[in-house]
């Protein structure tokens, strides 16, 4: 997985680097290094992110609630 695809997957999942660091319980600096292309993205992590991103792409949030107010 490229660093560009890594960032793209995070966007589809709606996660920030802080969110994925929290989910993985790892250092934010490691996530930022992968995002910058300075660290290789492990295959298991890449596969997991691709699966999540594809699910989010296939199942976007419903649009019927846009502009709802209380």
PDB file of N, CA, C and O in Angstrom:
ATOM      1  N   UNK A   1       0.854  -1.168   0.000  1.00  0.00           N
ATOM      2  CA  UNK A   1       0.000   0.000   0.000  1.00  0.00           C
ATOM      3  C   UNK A   1       0.902   1.235   0.000  1.00  0.00           C
ATOM      4  O   UNK A   1       1.896   1.304   0.724  1.00  0.00           O
ATOM      5  N   UNK A   2       0.534   2.184  -0.815  1.00  0.00           N
ATOM      6  CA  UNK A   2       1.280   3.442  -0.846  1.00  0.00           C
ATOM      7  C   UNK A   2       0.806   4.360   0.275  1.00  0.00           C
ATOM      8  O   UNK A   2      -0.270   4.166   0.839  1.00  0.00           O
ATOM      9  N   UNK A   3       1.613   5.346   0.583  1.00  0.00           N
ATOM     10  CA  UNK A   3       1.202   6.316   1.605  1.00  0.00           C
ATOM     11  C   UNK A   3      -0.027   7.103   1.141  1.00  0.00           C
ATOM     12  O   UNK A   3      -0.859   7.503   1.956  1.00  0.00           O
ATOM     13  N   UNK A   4      -0.134   7.321  -0.172  1.00  0.00           N
ATOM     14  CA  UNK A   4      -1.308   8.029  -0.708  1.00  0.00           C
ATOM     15  C   UNK A   4      -2.579   7.220  -0.485  1.00  0.00           C
ATOM     16  O   UNK A   4      -3.608   7.763  -0.082  1.00  0.00           O
ATOM     17  N   UNK A   5      -2.501   5.906  -0.753  1.00  0.00           N
ATOM     18  CA  UNK A   5      -3.673   5.055  -0.545  1.00  0.00           C
ATOM     19  C   UNK A   5      -3.993   4.925   0.939  1.00  0.00           C
ATOM     20  O   UNK A   5      -5.160   4.865   1.324  1.00  0.00           O
ATOM     21  N   UNK A   6      -2.965   4.884   1.763  1.00  0.00           N
ATOM     22  CA  UNK A   6      -3.157   4.854   3.214  1.00  0.00           C
ATOM     23  C   UNK A   6      -4.003   6.056   3.644  1.00  0.00           C
ATOM     24  O   UNK A   6      -4.987   5.899   4.367  1.00  0.00           O
ATOM     25  N   UNK A   7      -3.619   7.252   3.197  1.00  0.00           N
ATOM     26  CA  UNK A   7      -4.368   8.466   3.542  1.00  0.00           C
ATOM     27  C   UNK A   7      -5.777   8.440   2.969  1.00  0.00           C
ATOM     28  O   UNK A   7      -6.731   8.873   3.615  1.00  0.00           O
ATOM     29  N   UNK A   8      -5.896   7.926   1.745  1.00  0.00           N
ATOM     30  CA  UNK A   8      -7.211   7.826   1.105  1.00  0.00           C
ATOM     31  C   UNK A   8      -8.132   6.893   1.886  1.00  0.00           C
ATOM     32  O   UNK A   8      -9.313   7.187   2.067  1.00  0.00           O
ATOM     33  N   UNK A   9      -7.593   5.779   2.342  1.00  0.00           N
ATOM     34  CA  UNK A   9      -8.392   4.838   3.139  1.00  0.00           C
ATOM     35  C   UNK A   9      -8.873   5.499   4.419  1.00  0.00           C
ATOM     36  O   UNK A   9     -10.027   5.331   4.812  1.00  0.00           O
ATOM     37  N   UNK A  10      -8.000   6.245   5.066  1.00  0.00           N
ATOM     38  CA  UNK A  10      -8.410   6.943   6.290  1.00  0.00           C
ATOM     39  C   UNK A  10      -9.543   7.917   6.007  1.00  0.00           C
ATOM     40  O   UNK A  10     -10.463   8.047   6.814  1.00  0.00           O
ATOM     41  N   UNK A  11      -9.487   8.603   4.867  1.00  0.00           N
ATOM     42  CA  UNK A  11     -10.565   9.530   4.509  1.00  0.00           C
ATOM     43  C   UNK A  11     -11.891   8.799   4.310  1.00  0.00           C
ATOM     44  O   UNK A  11     -12.933   9.265   4.771  1.00  0.00           O
ATOM     45  N   UNK A  12     -11.853   7.665   3.632  1.00  0.00           N
ATOM     46  CA  UNK A  12     -13.083   6.895   3.405  1.00  0.00           C
ATOM     47  C   UNK A  12     -13.666   6.393   4.724  1.00  0.00           C
ATOM     48  O   UNK A  12     -14.884   6.368   4.902  1.00  0.00           O
ATOM     49  N   UNK A  13     -12.798   5.996   5.637  1.00  0.00           N
ATOM     50  CA  UNK A  13     -13.240   5.487   6.933  1.00  0.00           C
ATOM     51  C   UNK A  13     -13.625   6.631   7.875  1.00  0.00           C
ATOM     52  O   UNK A  13     -14.277   6.415   8.897  1.00  0.00           O
ATOM     53  N   UNK A  14     -13.216   7.836   7.520  1.00  0.00           N
ATOM     54  CA  UNK A  14     -13.452   9.046   8.322  1.00  0.00           C
ATOM     55  C   UNK A  14     -12.639   9.025   9.614  1.00  0.00           C
ATOM     56  O   UNK A  14     -13.115   9.419  10.679  1.00  0.00           O
ATOM     57  N   UNK A  15     -11.408   8.558   9.489  1.00  0.00           N
ATOM     58  CA  UNK A  15     -10.492   8.530  10.619  1.00  0.00           C
ATOM     59  C   UNK A  15      -9.368   9.522  10.406  1.00  0.00           C
ATOM     60  O   UNK A  15      -8.892   9.709   9.287  1.00  0.00           O
ATOM     61  N   UNK A  16      -8.958  10.142  11.466  1.00  0.00           N
ATOM     62  CA  UNK A  16      -7.754  10.955  11.466  1.00  0.00           C
ATOM     63  C   UNK A  16      -6.599  10.042  11.876  1.00  0.00           C
ATOM     64  O   UNK A  16      -6.833   8.927  12.342  1.00  0.00           O
ATOM     65  N   UNK A  17      -5.368  10.497  11.710  1.00  0.00           N
ATOM     66  CA  UNK A  17      -4.246   9.706  12.222  1.00  0.00           C
ATOM     67  C   UNK A  17      -4.391   9.403  13.722  1.00  0.00           C
ATOM     68  O   UNK A  17      -4.003   8.327  14.176  1.00  0.00           O
ATOM     69  N   UNK A  18      -4.936  10.329  14.472  1.00  0.00           N
ATOM     70  CA  UNK A  18      -5.137  10.105  15.904  1.00  0.00           C
ATOM     71  C   UNK A  18      -6.128   8.960  16.128  1.00  0.00           C
ATOM     72  O   UNK A  18      -5.931   8.139  17.024  1.00  0.00           O
ATOM     73  N   UNK A  19      -7.181   8.901  15.330  1.00  0.00           N
ATOM     74  CA  UNK A  19      -8.179   7.840  15.474  1.00  0.00           C
ATOM     75  C   UNK A  19      -7.589   6.458  15.213  1.00  0.00           C
ATOM     76  O   UNK A  19      -7.856   5.523  15.967  1.00  0.00           O
ATOM     77  N   UNK A  20      -6.795   6.319  14.163  1.00  0.00           N
ATOM     78  CA  UNK A  20      -6.228   4.998  13.871  1.00  0.00           C
ATOM     79  C   UNK A  20      -5.158   4.633  14.887  1.00  0.00           C
ATOM     80  O   UNK A  20      -5.021   3.465  15.249  1.00  0.00           O
ATOM     81  N   UNK A  21      -4.400   5.618  15.351  1.00  0.00           N
ATOM     82  CA  UNK A  21      -3.411   5.341  16.398  1.00  0.00           C
ATOM     83  C   UNK A  21      -4.111   4.837  17.656  1.00  0.00           C
ATOM     84  O   UNK A  21      -3.626   3.924  18.323  1.00  0.00           O
ATOM     85  N   UNK A  22      -5.239   5.430  17.970  1.00  0.00           N
ATOM     86  CA  UNK A  22      -6.014   4.991  19.128  1.00  0.00           C
ATOM     87  C   UNK A  22      -6.573   3.582  18.908  1.00  0.00           C
ATOM     88  O   UNK A  22      -6.518   2.748  19.811  1.00  0.00           O
ATOM     89  N   UNK A  23      -7.107   3.315  17.722  1.00  0.00           N
ATOM     90  CA  UNK A  23      -7.662   1.996  17.428  1.00  0.00           C
ATOM     91  C   UNK A  23      -6.584   0.912  17.501  1.00  0.00           C
ATOM     92  O   UNK A  23      -6.834  -0.193  17.982  1.00  0.00           O
ATOM     93  N   UNK A  24      -5.395   1.239  17.021  1.00  0.00           N
ATOM     94  CA  UNK A  24      -4.302   0.264  17.018  1.00  0.00           C
ATOM     95  C   UNK A  24      -3.500   0.275  18.313  1.00  0.00           C
ATOM     96  O   UNK A  24      -2.667  -0.599  18.551  1.00  0.00           O
ATOM     97  N   UNK A  25      -3.765   1.275  19.142  1.00  0.00           N
ATOM     98  CA  UNK A  25      -3.022   1.465  20.395  1.00  0.00           C
ATOM     99  C   UNK A  25      -1.520   1.514  20.120  1.00  0.00           C
ATOM    100  O   UNK A  25      -0.726   0.795  20.725  1.00  0.00           O
ATOM    101  N   UNK A  26      -1.165   2.400  19.175  1.00  0.00           N
ATOM    102  CA  UNK A  26       0.233   2.579  18.800  1.00  0.00           C
ATOM    103  C   UNK A  26       0.580   4.060  18.859  1.00  0.00           C
ATOM    104  O   UNK A  26      -0.278   4.902  19.125  1.00  0.00           O
ATOM    105  N   UNK A  27       1.829   4.360  18.613  1.00  0.00           N
ATOM    106  CA  UNK A  27       2.301   5.737  18.635  1.00  0.00           C
ATOM    107  C   UNK A  27       1.798   6.503  17.410  1.00  0.00           C
ATOM    108  O   UNK A  27       1.845   5.998  16.288  1.00  0.00           O
ATOM    109  N   UNK A  28       1.324   7.707  17.636  1.00  0.00           N
ATOM    110  CA  UNK A  28       0.883   8.574  16.545  1.00  0.00           C
ATOM    111  C   UNK A  28       2.026   8.835  15.570  1.00  0.00           C
ATOM    112  O   UNK A  28       1.799   8.941  14.365  1.00  0.00           O
ATOM    113  N   UNK A  29       3.237   8.938  16.074  1.00  0.00           N
ATOM    114  CA  UNK A  29       4.387   9.213  15.202  1.00  0.00           C
ATOM    115  C   UNK A  29       4.589   8.108  14.159  1.00  0.00           C
ATOM    116  O   UNK A  29       5.025   8.391  13.043  1.00  0.00           O
ATOM    117  N   UNK A  30       4.279   6.859  14.508  1.00  0.00           N
ATOM    118  CA  UNK A  30       4.395   5.764  13.553  1.00  0.00           C
ATOM    119  C   UNK A  30       3.365   5.908  12.437  1.00  0.00           C
ATOM    120  O   UNK A  30       3.673   5.695  11.264  1.00  0.00           O
ATOM    121  N   UNK A  31       2.141   6.273  12.812  1.00  0.00           N
ATOM    122  CA  UNK A  31       1.077   6.496  11.826  1.00  0.00           C
ATOM    123  C   UNK A  31       1.473   7.642  10.900  1.00  0.00           C
ATOM    124  O   UNK A  31       1.335   7.536   9.682  1.00  0.00           O
ATOM    125  N   UNK A  32       1.957   8.720  11.471  1.00  0.00           N
ATOM    126  CA  UNK A  32       2.368   9.875  10.676  1.00  0.00           C
ATOM    127  C   UNK A  32       3.524   9.523   9.741  1.00  0.00           C
ATOM    128  O   UNK A  32       3.597  10.045   8.628  1.00  0.00           O
ATOM    129  N   UNK A  33       4.420   8.652  10.175  1.00  0.00           N
ATOM    130  CA  UNK A  33       5.530   8.218   9.318  1.00  0.00           C
ATOM    131  C   UNK A  33       5.023   7.415   8.121  1.00  0.00           C
ATOM    132  O   UNK A  33       5.523   7.568   7.007  1.00  0.00           O
ATOM    133  N   UNK A  34       4.032   6.561   8.359  1.00  0.00           N
ATOM    134  CA  UNK A  34       3.457   5.803   7.242  1.00  0.00           C
ATOM    135  C   UNK A  34       2.721   6.731   6.298  1.00  0.00           C
ATOM    136  O   UNK A  34       2.809   6.580   5.079  1.00  0.00           O
ATOM    137  N   UNK A  35       2.006   7.680   6.844  1.00  0.00           N
ATOM    138  CA  UNK A  35       1.246   8.622   6.032  1.00  0.00           C
ATOM    139  C   UNK A  35       2.180   9.482   5.170  1.00  0.00           C
ATOM    140  O   UNK A  35       1.834   9.845   4.046  1.00  0.00           O
ATOM    141  N   UNK A  36       3.341   9.796   5.694  1.00  0.00           N
ATOM    142  CA  UNK A  36       4.318  10.612   4.970  1.00  0.00           C
ATOM    143  C   UNK A  36       5.162   9.794   3.992  1.00  0.00           C
ATOM    144  O   UNK A  36       5.906  10.359   3.191  1.00  0.00           O
ATOM    145  N   UNK A  37       5.046   8.467   4.057  1.00  0.00           N
ATOM    146  CA  UNK A  37       5.823   7.624   3.172  1.00  0.00           C
ATOM    147  C   UNK A  37       7.206   7.294   3.698  1.00  0.00           C
ATOM    148  O   UNK A  37       8.045   6.780   2.959  1.00  0.00           O
ATOM    149  N   UNK A  38       7.450   7.582   4.963  1.00  0.00           N
ATOM    150  CA  UNK A  38       8.752   7.318   5.567  1.00  0.00           C
ATOM    151  C   UNK A  38       8.843   5.956   6.243  1.00  0.00           C
ATOM    152  O   UNK A  38       9.923   5.527   6.652  1.00  0.00           O
ATOM    153  N   UNK A  39       7.727   5.293   6.355  1.00  0.00           N
ATOM    154  CA  UNK A  39       7.669   3.982   7.011  1.00  0.00           C
ATOM    155  C   UNK A  39       6.805   3.078   6.146  1.00  0.00           C
ATOM    156  O   UNK A  39       5.771   3.512   5.638  1.00  0.00           O
ATOM    157  N   UNK A  40       7.212   1.836   5.971  1.00  0.00           N
ATOM    158  CA  UNK A  40       6.434   0.884   5.181  1.00  0.00           C
ATOM    159  C   UNK A  40       5.174   0.488   5.943  1.00  0.00           C
ATOM    160  O   UNK A  40       5.200   0.310   7.161  1.00  0.00           O
ATOM    161  N   UNK A  41       4.085   0.354   5.217  1.00  0.00           N
ATOM    162  CA  UNK A  41       2.815  -0.048   5.815  1.00  0.00           C
ATOM    163  C   UNK A  41       2.753  -1.574   5.795  1.00  0.00           C
ATOM    164  O   UNK A  41       2.794  -2.180   4.724  1.00  0.00           O
ATOM    165  N   UNK A  42       2.654  -2.200   6.970  1.00  0.00           N
ATOM    166  CA  UNK A  42       2.616  -3.670   7.021  1.00  0.00           C
ATOM    167  C   UNK A  42       1.438  -4.229   6.223  1.00  0.00           C
ATOM    168  O   UNK A  42       0.361  -3.634   6.186  1.00  0.00           O
ATOM    169  N   UNK A  43       1.657  -5.366   5.591  1.00  0.00           N
ATOM    170  CA  UNK A  43       0.628  -5.982   4.741  1.00  0.00           C
ATOM    171  C   UNK A  43      -0.670  -6.262   5.487  1.00  0.00           C
ATOM    172  O   UNK A  43      -1.752  -6.041   4.944  1.00  0.00           O
ATOM    173  N   UNK A  44      -0.579  -6.740   6.711  1.00  0.00           N
ATOM    174  CA  UNK A  44      -1.797  -7.039   7.479  1.00  0.00           C
ATOM    175  C   UNK A  44      -2.592  -5.758   7.727  1.00  0.00           C
ATOM    176  O   UNK A  44      -3.818  -5.764   7.624  1.00  0.00           O
ATOM    177  N   UNK A  45      -1.914  -4.675   8.050  1.00  0.00           N
ATOM    178  CA  UNK A  45      -2.576  -3.389   8.272  1.00  0.00           C
ATOM    179  C   UNK A  45      -3.176  -2.869   6.972  1.00  0.00           C
ATOM    180  O   UNK A  45      -4.295  -2.355   6.965  1.00  0.00           O
ATOM    181  N   UNK A  46      -2.438  -2.998   5.874  1.00  0.00           N
ATOM    182  CA  UNK A  46      -2.927  -2.542   4.573  1.00  0.00           C
ATOM    183  C   UNK A  46      -4.195  -3.289   4.172  1.00  0.00           C
ATOM    184  O   UNK A  46      -5.150  -2.682   3.689  1.00  0.00           O
ATOM    185  N   UNK A  47      -4.204  -4.597   4.369  1.00  0.00           N
ATOM    186  CA  UNK A  47      -5.379  -5.416   4.031  1.00  0.00           C
ATOM    187  C   UNK A  47      -6.584  -5.009   4.873  1.00  0.00           C
ATOM    188  O   UNK A  47      -7.695  -4.886   4.358  1.00  0.00           O
ATOM    189  N   UNK A  48      -6.361  -4.805   6.154  1.00  0.00           N
ATOM    190  CA  UNK A  48      -7.438  -4.404   7.058  1.00  0.00           C
ATOM    191  C   UNK A  48      -8.013  -3.055   6.649  1.00  0.00           C
ATOM    192  O   UNK A  48      -9.231  -2.889   6.581  1.00  0.00           O
ATOM    193  N   UNK A  49      -7.124  -2.078   6.374  1.00  0.00           N
ATOM    194  CA  UNK A  49      -7.586  -0.741   5.972  1.00  0.00           C
ATOM    195  C   UNK A  49      -8.329  -0.781   4.646  1.00  0.00           C
ATOM    196  O   UNK A  49      -9.354  -0.117   4.490  1.00  0.00           O
ATOM    197  N   UNK A  50      -7.822  -1.553   3.687  1.00  0.00           N
ATOM    198  CA  UNK A  50      -8.502  -1.684   2.389  1.00  0.00           C
ATOM    199  C   UNK A  50      -9.907  -2.249   2.571  1.00  0.00           C
ATOM    200  O   UNK A  50     -10.856  -1.771   1.949  1.00  0.00           O
ATOM    201  N   UNK A  51     -10.040  -3.255   3.413  1.00  0.00           N
ATOM    202  CA  UNK A  51     -11.349  -3.869   3.657  1.00  0.00           C
ATOM    203  C   UNK A  51     -12.312  -2.865   4.270  1.00  0.00           C
ATOM    204  O   UNK A  51     -13.461  -2.760   3.841  1.00  0.00           O
ATOM    205  N   UNK A  52     -11.848  -2.126   5.273  1.00  0.00           N
ATOM    206  CA  UNK A  52     -12.695  -1.115   5.901  1.00  0.00           C
ATOM    207  C   UNK A  52     -13.062  -0.009   4.913  1.00  0.00           C
ATOM    208  O   UNK A  52     -14.216   0.414   4.853  1.00  0.00           O
ATOM    209  N   UNK A  53     -12.091   0.454   4.146  1.00  0.00           N
ATOM    210  CA  UNK A  53     -12.340   1.529   3.184  1.00  0.00           C
ATOM    211  C   UNK A  53     -13.342   1.093   2.126  1.00  0.00           C
ATOM    212  O   UNK A  53     -14.245   1.852   1.773  1.00  0.00           O
ATOM    213  N   UNK A  54     -13.188  -0.121   1.622  1.00  0.00           N
ATOM    214  CA  UNK A  54     -14.121  -0.624   0.612  1.00  0.00           C
ATOM    215  C   UNK A  54     -15.533  -0.747   1.162  1.00  0.00           C
ATOM    216  O   UNK A  54     -16.501  -0.464   0.458  1.00  0.00           O
ATOM    217  N   UNK A  55     -15.655  -1.164   2.410  1.00  0.00           N
ATOM    218  CA  UNK A  55     -16.981  -1.249   3.037  1.00  0.00           C
ATOM    219  C   UNK A  55     -17.608   0.134   3.157  1.00  0.00           C
ATOM    220  O   UNK A  55     -18.798   0.305   2.895  1.00  0.00           O
ATOM    221  N   UNK A  56     -16.809   1.117   3.551  1.00  0.00           N
ATOM    222  CA  UNK A  56     -17.330   2.484   3.686  1.00  0.00           C
ATOM    223  C   UNK A  56     -17.670   3.090   2.328  1.00  0.00           C
ATOM    224  O   UNK A  56     -18.627   3.856   2.213  1.00  0.00           O
ATOM    225  N   UNK A  57     -16.899   2.757   1.308  1.00  0.00           N
ATOM    226  CA  UNK A  57     -17.201   3.230  -0.044  1.00  0.00           C
ATOM    227  C   UNK A  57     -18.509   2.624  -0.545  1.00  0.00           C
ATOM    228  O   UNK A  57     -19.315   3.308  -1.176  1.00  0.00           O
ATOM    229  N   UNK A  58     -18.715   1.349  -0.264  1.00  0.00           N
ATOM    230  CA  UNK A  58     -19.907   0.648  -0.733  1.00  0.00           C
ATOM    231  C   UNK A  58     -21.157   1.016   0.063  1.00  0.00           C
ATOM    232  O   UNK A  58     -22.272   0.925  -0.450  1.00  0.00           O
ATOM    233  N   UNK A  59     -20.973   1.427   1.304  1.00  0.00           N
ATOM    234  CA  UNK A  59     -22.106   1.731   2.180  1.00  0.00           C
ATOM    235  C   UNK A  59     -21.974   3.142   2.753  1.00  0.00           C
ATOM    236  O   UNK A  59     -21.699   3.307   3.942  1.00  0.00           O
ATOM    237  N   UNK A  60     -22.169   4.156   1.914  1.00  0.00           N
ATOM    238  CA  UNK A  60     -22.056   5.525   2.428  1.00  0.00           C
ATOM    239  C   UNK A  60     -23.182   5.828   3.413  1.00  0.00           C
ATOM    240  O   UNK A  60     -24.202   5.139   3.429  1.00  0.00           O
ATOM    241  N   UNK A  61     -22.995   6.858   4.231  1.00  0.00           N
ATOM    242  CA  UNK A  61     -24.057   7.217   5.184  1.00  0.00           C
ATOM    243  C   UNK A  61     -25.338   7.610   4.451  1.00  0.00           C
ATOM    244  O   UNK A  61     -25.280   8.125   3.335  1.00  0.00           O
ATOM    245  N   UNK A  62     -26.487   7.372   5.068  1.00  0.00           N
ATOM    246  CA  UNK A  62     -27.751   7.778   4.446  1.00  0.00           C
ATOM    247  C   UNK A  62     -27.796   9.297   4.292  1.00  0.00           C
ATOM    248  O   UNK A  62     -27.294  10.034   5.141  1.00  0.00           O
ATOM    249  N   UNK A  63     -28.397   9.747   3.213  1.00  0.00           N
ATOM    250  CA  UNK A  63     -28.486  11.189   2.962  1.00  0.00           C
ATOM    251  C   UNK A  63     -29.802  11.790   3.451  1.00  0.00           C
ATOM    252  O   UNK A  63     -29.982  13.007   3.400  1.00  0.00           O
ATOM    253  N   UNK A  64     -30.705  10.964   3.916  1.00  0.00           N
ATOM    254  CA  UNK A  64     -32.029  11.457   4.317  1.00  0.00           C
ATOM    255  C   UNK A  64     -31.993  12.331   5.569  1.00  0.00           C
ATOM    256  O   UNK A  64     -32.972  13.008   5.881  1.00  0.00           O
ATOM    257  N   UNK A  65     -30.876  12.318   6.284  1.00  0.00           N
ATOM    258  CA  UNK A  65     -30.800  13.094   7.524  1.00  0.00           C
ATOM    259  C   UNK A  65     -30.065  14.414   7.368  1.00  0.00           C
ATOM    260  O   UNK A  65     -29.876  15.129   8.351  1.00  0.00           O
ATOM    261  N   UNK A  66     -29.657  14.745   6.182  1.00  0.00           N
ATOM    262  CA  UNK A  66     -28.944  16.006   5.966  1.00  0.00           C
ATOM    263  C   UNK A  66     -29.842  17.187   6.324  1.00  0.00           C
ATOM    264  O   UNK A  66     -31.039  17.199   6.036  1.00  0.00           O
ATOM    265  N   UNK A  67     -29.243  18.142   6.938  1.00  0.00           N
ATOM    266  CA  UNK A  67     -29.921  19.395   7.332  1.00  0.00           C
ATOM    267  C   UNK A  67     -31.010  19.187   8.372  1.00  0.00           C
ATOM    268  O   UNK A  67     -31.880  20.045   8.519  1.00  0.00           O
ATOM    269  N   UNK A  68     -30.990  18.083   9.091  1.00  0.00           N
ATOM    270  CA  UNK A  68     -31.967  17.862  10.161  1.00  0.00           C
ATOM    271  C   UNK A  68     -31.636  18.751  11.335  1.00  0.00           C
ATOM    272  O   UNK A  68     -30.466  18.998  11.629  1.00  0.00           O
ATOM    273  N   UNK A  69     -32.634  19.218  11.986  1.00  0.00           N
ATOM    274  CA  UNK A  69     -32.463  20.062  13.165  1.00  0.00           C
ATOM    275  C   UNK A  69     -33.372  19.557  14.270  1.00  0.00           C
ATOM    276  O   UNK A  69     -34.388  18.908  14.019  1.00  0.00           O
ATOM    277  N   UNK A  70     -32.991  19.865  15.482  1.00  0.00           N
ATOM    278  CA  UNK A  70     -33.798  19.470  16.636  1.00  0.00           C
ATOM    279  C   UNK A  70     -34.885  20.482  16.888  1.00  0.00           C
ATOM    280  O   UNK A  70     -35.672  20.323  17.822  1.00  0.00           O
TER     281      UNK A  70
END
